[in-house]
């Protein structure tokens, strides 16, 4: 009985600590959005979207073109269709997990402009309600509902 009580108290303390850290913004969960497809230049490719409250990680996994991008949503769409910004994750590719934990330093492509002057930022645009952006390679990546 004593062992069960110790296990129960430990679980409660861990749950309280994780809840506190999550509520204070120390980390967040990105969940796989199964209702979104990744399209490159209008063609649906193998890939996934891991979405959170204010940003998402989009990964294209077509053979030889594996790449991840970090999308930041601004919460509104301005007159030109701009709805946020995109950061190229360069060599980091998101793992194939249903949940990804986001912290202050992870995902690895999460940098600030003053940290690296070579970070290329792209605009996240809304075209007919579809989020899309232009990559440095000239590809148009768009997210489409299934």
Residue, then its C-alpha position, 0 to 999 in steps of 0.5 A: x500500500x505504501x508503494x502505491x501511495x508513493x507512486x501516486x504522489x510522484x505522478x501527481x507531482x510530475x503532472x503538476x510540474x509539467x502543467x506549470x511549465x506548459x502554462x507558463x510557456x516554457x514548452x508547448x506541444x506541436x501535434x500532427x495535423x492529419x487534415x492538412x496536405x503539403x503541396x509543392x508547386x500545386x502537386x501533393x507530396x509526402x509530408x506533414x504539418x505539426x501545428x501549435x497555437x502560434x506556429x507550425x512545422x511543415x516538412x516535405x518528404x518527397x525523395x531527395x527534397x526532404x526539408x522542414x520550415x517553421x511557420x509563424x502565424x501573426x493571427x490576422x491576414x493583412x490587405x496583401x494576404x500576408x499572414x505570417x513569416x517562415x523560417x527555413x530550418x536548413x539541415x534540421x528535418x522534423x522527426x516523424x512523430x505525432x507530437x513534437x515538444x517545442x522549447x526555447x531552443x527546439x526546434x533547431x531552426x528556431x532562431x532570432x534575426x539577431x542570432x544569425x544574419x544569414x537566416x532567410x525569412x519568407x512571407x507566409x501568404x494566404x491565397x484564396x484562404x490557402x496558406x503558402x510560401x515561396x522557398x529559396x529554391x523557387x518552389x511554392x509550398x502550400x497547405x491544403x485541407x484534405 
